[in-house]
Each structure stands twice: as C-alpha cells, then as structure tokens.
Amino acid sequence: MKNILVATDFSAPAENAAHYAIGLAKKLKADVILCNAFKVPADAPMAAQVAWPLVEEADMELESNGNLNELVKKLEKTNCEAIDSYCPKLLFESEKGKVCEVVSEIVKLKKIELVVMGMAGAGQLVQWALGSNSKQMIDDADFPVLYVPFSAKFLDIKRIAFTTDLSSEDLEPLQFLCIMAKEMDAEIVVYNITNFEMQKTAEEEGLNKQFLKNVVSKLDYKKIRYENIWHSDMNEGFRWIRNNKEIDMIAMVHRQHSLVDKLVNGSYAHKLSRYTKIPLLIFQPCEKIYK
C-alpha cells in the first residue's frame, strides 16, 4: 500500500481519524494525503435568493489550503518520532465539490488504496464527522473506506474480524485485507454469523465447502482462520464481535440488504454505536474492483 487518503472537514473527529491514519500508515509504510472538499455558497441551490456577500471560489480554496497546511504542521509535530522506522509523508489536496465526488476523483488520480473518514460518537453510526456524506460514501464508493470512531486511538492491530455470508465475492476484499494484515503481522478471523436453520441450508447448498474452496483456499496468508458465530439474531452476533476486546478492526462487504444496512438504518445502531471504539472497514461488492 502506497497512499492513504483522509477526508477531513477540520472537525475533532476528522482530526482524530487523521492521527489514526498516520499510525496505520507507519505500519503499512504508506504516505497520507489529507483531502478537503469545499463548496462555494454561490453554487448552493438557493444562493440567488439569499442576501449574503458571495465568497469567491479562489478565497474558499485559499482558506481550505491554509487550513490543510496548518493541519499538516500539527500532525507532523505529534506523529513522527526518532524511534519510528517509517515516517509517512503528509500531503494535501483541496477541491470544490461534494465530498464523495471529490474523494472519488482524488482516489483515481492519486491511485489511493484506502480512504479514512472520522466517525463522531453522537449516538448513531451514521453520525460521522462529515455528516450525511458518509452514508453516500458507503453507497457510492468503489474503494475501501475505513470509518474511525472518535474514541478510537491507534495502538496496534493484532486481530481483524471479517464478517461473511459465505459469498465467493468476498475473495477480492479478503485478498486486500491479507496484504494489509501481513504488513502488521495481524491475524484475520473470518466470522460467519449463523444459526442451526441457516447452517442446515448452507450445508445442503454446499455454501460452506464452496466458500472454503473458492475463497479461503486461495488466500496466500497463514494467519487467517474461519469461525461460526452461533446466534439466531444477526445483530446480536455482530454485538458479540464488537464487544470482543481482542478485535482491533472490523471489516465487511456492503451488499444490498446486508448487515451494513441494518447497522446504518436499524435501531441497534442507535443504541450501540456510541460505545464502539473499533474502526469499521467497508468494502464494496466484487463488481467494484480493489487493486
């Protein structure tokens, strides 16, 4: 991995995500690019009806670049020490437009492998530092996005949980995850949340054998294992993962009507997300390629 992109709006949760990204970049020997998407008031739908002095685009860009430059200086002072074997380069980009569109464009131009965003602890999973943009990022991004809770601090990553529904489409995300885990010497535990009825169906359809043959056997990484979590409720199974103190990161693929949707839209997310300290890495389905 060469580049990690951090989307920031200069809020405290976004700054915390930047610190986390730098800690991760040290382990992955990657550089960090900070990105801010600014929007000129004149571009707003109701701008013509509002009596306010319009700010020129050049001024907005200048302010964005100035804030990014100050953030880089602050991060450089607090994140690199003489004992570090690798100190990431910190660069920044500012562009006019919507967050998801700006981030997607920079990902393509700079060949970004991972995007990091802050997640505020305001009582619901979708309350990220960049507000409603994060929900759009989950739905539209064609790259991996790591959402970092405001309370999360980068210490070390020893164990990554990957939730699966036994789909062969999990191969590419898991290959990406193996490359990442190898740099940190981290273990990957592939969890399938199931119950006796679901397990019976899976066995009858041969899903378990297909998953082991088409996915697990093709992963070139020794520190990976597969486990079933027996629970009748998917949310409760996920609660067990999130409450496992040995888990340092959770990863999953976002599919239609998947567990991600339950987390984003369900009441369970509102109750539990304020307590989580575990970053959540979301991949897109296999038709969106990770390279």
N, C-alpha and C positions, 0 to 999 in steps of 0.2 A: 504494500500500500504506500502510495507516494503523497497523496494530498487528502486532507480532511477539510471540509467546508463547514463553518459555523455561521448560521444565520442569527443576526443579532438586531435588537431594537434598542440596545443600550440599557435595558432594564436589569435589575438584580438577578432574576432567574436566567436571563440570557448570558450575563457575565459569568455566572456560576457554570453554565454549560460550556463556556469558552475555557475556563480553568480545567474542567473535566476533559475536554477535547485535547488540551495540551498534554495532560497526564497520559492520555491514551496514545497520543502521537509520539511521545517519548518511547513507549513500549513498541510501537509499530514502526518506529523510525520514519515517520511521515512529517510533512510540513502542514501548517494550518493557515487557511485563508478565512478571514473574517468578512462577512458579507452583510451589507445593509441596503434594504430596498426602501427608497424614499418616494413619496408621492407629492407632486406639486398640487396645491389647492385648486389651481385653475383647471386641473383635469377632473376634479370631482363633478358628479352629475348635476348638483345644484349650485355650482360655483357662480354661474351667471346671475342667479337670483340673490346671492348673499353679498351684502355690502361690507367687504373687507378689502384691505390692500393686498393685492395678489403678490405672492412671493415668486420671484423669478426662479426658473429651473436651475440656473447657474448658482444662485445663492443657496438653494437647497442642497445641491451637490457639494458645494464648498463646505457647508455645515456638516453634512454626512461624512465627508472625507476627514474633516477636522476631528469629529468625534471618534472615528475609527482610528485615526493616528494616536489620539490620546489613550484609547483603549489598548492599542498595541504596546505603547510605552508602559502602561500599568501592568499588563500581563507579562512583559519581558522582565520587569523588576521582581515579580513574585514567583515566577515559574521555572527559572533556569538557575541551577546551582553548579558549582565546580565539580561536584561529585557525579553529576549526570553524565551518562555515557553518550547521550544524544540530546541535543537541544534543538527543537523544531524552529524552522524559520517562520516568522509571523508576517503575513502579507494581508492586504485588504482590498476589497472591491466594493464600490457603491454604484447602484444603477437605479434609474427611475422605473417604477412599475410595481406590480403586485408581487408579493413575497414569493409565491410558488413559481411564478413565471421567471422572475429574476434568478432565483436559485437554480431552476432547471437550465437556464441558459448558461450560467457560470459552470454548472456541472459538465455540460457538453464542451464548452470552450477550454476549460482547465483540466479536463479528464479527472474529475473528482470521483473517488471511490466510495466515500461515506460523507453524509451530511449529518450535522449535530444541531439540535434545537433544544432550547430550555423549556422546562415544564414547571409551571407555577403550582404551589401547593395550596390552591384555593378551594379545594373540596370536590373537584371533579377532574377526571382525566383529561378532558378536552380544554381545560383552562391553562393553556400553555402561555409562555411569555409573549408569543406573537399572536395571541388570541385566536380568532376563527381561522386564521391562515393555516394553522396546524391540522385542522380537520381536512381542509382542501389538500394539504400536503400528503396526508395519509391516502386520500382517494386518487390523487393525480400523479404523484411522484413515480418515476420509473427508475428509482435508485434507492438504496438502503438509507433509512433515516433513523438515527439514534436519538430518542427523547430522554432528556436528563432531568429528573426531579430536582426541585430547588434545594432539597435537603441532601442530595447525593454529593459525596466527595470522592474523588478518585484516589483510591489507596492501592489496590492491585486487583486484577481479575484472575481468579483461580478456577472458577466454575461458571459456565454459561448454560442456561437452560433453554432448549429449543422445543417449542410445543408443535406437535404434528397431528394431522388427521390421517396419517398413513398414505399421503399422496406422493406419487412419483415426482410431482412438480417441486418437491422440497429439495431435490438434488442440488440444483444450482445455488440456492441460498445457503445450503449446508456446506457446499464447497467453498463459498465465500467465507463462511464462518470458520471453517477449518484453517484457512490461510491466516485469518486474523488470530485465531486461538493459538496457532503454532508459534507466532511471534512472542506470545505472552506465556507459553507453556501452560495454557489453561485447558481444563477438561470440559468437554461438551457432553451434556446429558440430554438425550432426545426423549422427551416425555410424550406419551400418548394418554390423554385423559379418556378413560373408558369405563364401561360397566359390563356386567355379565351378558346382557342382551346385545350390546354393541360389539362385544368381543366375539360372541357367537356368530353374528353376522359377518364380522371381519374374517373369521376363520372359514366360514362357508364360502365366502367370495375370494378367499386366498389373499386378502389385503396385507396381512402380516408378512407372508412369505414374499409377496411382490415388493413390499417396502424394503425388506432386508436385502433382497436380490438387486433391485433397481436403484436403491439409494445407499443404504448403509455399506454394502459391499464395495461400492465404487468410491468411497471416501478414503483418500490417502492420508489418514491421520490415526494414530494409535490411541490417543487419549479421548475416545468417544465411546459412549455406551447408550443402550436403549432400555427404557423402563416404562412399565404401565403404571398409571395412577388410577386406582380403582375408586370411582366415585360416580354416583348417579346424576350429579349436577356438575356441569362443565365449569360454572362459576366457582363452585366450592373447590373443584380440583385445581383451578388456577389460583385460588386463595392459598392453597397448600404450597404451591410453588413460590408465590410472592412472600409467604411467611417463612420460607426456608432460609435461615440465616447464612447458609453455606452458598447460596446463589448470589452471584455478583452482577449478572446481567441476564435479562430475559429476551429471547428472540422468537419471532413468529412471522409467518407469511399472512399478509392481509388478503383474504378472499371474500367474495360476496357472501354475506350472512355468516361470517366467521366469528371467532371469539373476539377479534378486534372490534367488530361492530357491537357486540354485547358490552365490551368494556367502554366504548365511546358513548353508546346510547342508553345502556341499561342503568338501573338504579344502583346496582352493585358497584359500578364505577364511582358514583357519587359518594357512597359510604366508605369505600376503602382507599381510594387513590390519595387522599390527604396523608395517609400513613406510609406510603411507599417511599423507599429510598433506592429502589432498584431501577436502573435505566432500562428502557424498553426499546429494542431494535426491531424495526418493522421492515420486512421485505415485501416486494410486490410479487404477484404470481409469475409463473415461468415465462409467459409471453413477453414480460419485461425483463430484458437480459441484464445480468450482472457480470461485468468484466473489469 
